[in-house]
Amino acid sequence: MILLFLHGPPASGKLTVALELEKLTGYRVFHNHLTVDLVGSVFPFGSEPFIQLREEIWLATFRLSAQTETSLIFTFAPERTVNQDFIENAVTAVKSNGGDVVFIELVCSEETLLNRLDESSRAKYTKLNSATYYDELKSAGAFNYRPIPSSLTLDTSFTPPNETAQLIADYLSTHERGLRTDTNP
């Protein structure tokens, strides 16, 4: 089981790339906003109950996916309401149940990000969908989160989602071969 931990700022293309990658790998997409929207329907975003329940759902999903050998693509936008030990907890949840985690970062230029934020497709989920509001949140430190070490960083500014997904799939096939070699001396 692989947990592909796809992370980056809002509008860097995580979900779009994840959906393309699902077609190539068969991994299930566990989109961050599914949990955010669910928990946000009960508790205000950023409240202690929201933070606690959101993380419990994320980690329980990772554990059960590892136990059932269900590979996942998890989309994640680092921001300050996420516990600082979440990354370590995610790795532990997966590895202690026989899985592996691969961190891949998606980035894009500030201009591309601001243009994407205003696209109507972002309204389907409660995604951040205003360049002005993004600037306000950024100025307030909302996206401050410690760096996440990644195996691969890809710039999605000018690369179509299907090509970005293919680059990740190619990387994963090499990674998976390495895992099989490690477990079969």
N, C-alpha and C positions, 0 to 999 in steps of 0.2 A: 504494500500500500504506500502510495506517495501522497503527501499533502503538498500540493503546489501552492505556496503562499505568495500570491501575486499582490504586490503592494506599490503604492505611489500616491501622489496627491490627487485631489478631486479632479476629474476630467482628463486624467492621463490615459484613459482608454481601458481600464482594468476589466470592466464587465464586457465590453465589446470584444476585446481580445480573448477573454475567458470563454465566451460563447463560441468563437471560432476554434479555440483550442479544444473545447469539448468535442467538436466534430472530428478533430484529428486524433485525439487520444482516448476518447470514451470516458475520461474522468468526469465526474459529476461536478457541476458548478454550484458552489455554496456562496452565493452572493451576499456580501456584508449587509446590504440594505434589507434583505429578507428578515434578518434578526432585528436590525434597528427599527424597521417599521412595526414588527410584531411587538417588541418591548415598548416602543414609543406609543403604542395604542393604549398602554396601561400606565406607564410612568413617564414623567417629563424627561426629555433628553438631558443627559448629564447629571441627573439626580442619582443619589447613592443606590436606590433600588434599581434604576435603569442600568447603571454601570455593572452592578453585581449580576443581575439576571442576564444581560447581554453576554457577559463573559462566561457564565455558567452554560448557556446554550452553545456558544462557540466551542468551548472545551469538551462538553458532552458529545457534540457532533464529531469532533476530531477523534475522541476516544472510541466511540462506537464504529466510526468509519475504519479506524485501524483494526479493531477487533474483527470486523467483517470483511476486511481486505477490499474496502471500497475507496478507490483513489478519488481525491477531491482537488478542485481548484477553488481556493478561497480568495476572495477579493477583499482588500483591506486598505483603508486610507488612514494612515497614522494621524492621531490627533490627541489632544491633551486629556480627554476624558477616559482614555484607555489606560488601565493600570500599567505601570512601568515594568512589571514582571510578567505581563501577558505573553510576550514572545517566548520566554523560558517555559512558562506553563504550557503553551501550545506544543512546544518541542517535546516536553516531558509526556504530555497526554498521548502524543503519537508514538514516540520511540518506546515508551514503556509498554506499548501494546503491539509492538512488532513492525511499526511503520517507519517511514523516513520523511523528512521535511526538506523541501527545496524552496529557497527564498529567491524570488525574481522581482526586480524593481522595474517599474515602468515610469518614465519621465517624459516630459515634453517642454517645449519652450513656454515661457510665460505668456507670450502672445497667443499661441495655440490653445493653451489652457483657458485663457480668458474668453476666446471665441467659442470654445466648446461649452463653457459654462452656460452660455445663453441659448444653447440648442434646446428645442422643445422636447426632444427625446428624453431628457433628464427628468422630466416631470412625472414619468411613469412611476418612479419610486420617489421617496422623499429626499432625493439627492439635492445637493447644493446646486442651484440653477440660476445664480446671479453673480456676474463678475463684480458688481459693486459690493454685494454682501461678502463675497470671497475676500476682497481687499480689506474690508472691515474686520472680518474674522482673523485674517492673516496678521493684520496690525495688532490685534488684541492677543496674539500668541496662540490662537486656537489650534494651529497645526504643529505646535512645538511637541516633538516626540523624539526620543533618542534615535540615532541612526540604527537601521536594521541591516546587519551584514547580509549581503546577497551574493549568490553565485553568478548572477547575470543581471546586467542593467541594460535596458533597451530604451532608446528614444523613439517615441511614437509620433513625433511632430510631423514627419513626412512619410512614414512607413505605414502602408495600409494595415488594418487589423489582421487580415488573413496572412500577410507576410510576417508580421510580428509573431503570430501564433505558430507559424511554421518554424521560425527560428527557435522558439521555446520548445516545440515538439522535437526538433532535431537535438537540442541540448538534453532534453529528458531521455531520449533514446540512448544517448551516450551514458547518462547518469545511471539509468536502469541497468545497462550492461555492467557497469562498475559494481552495482549492488549485487548482481548475480555472481560476479567473480569473487566478491568479498565473502559471500556465504557458501560458496562451493570451492574449497581449496583444491 
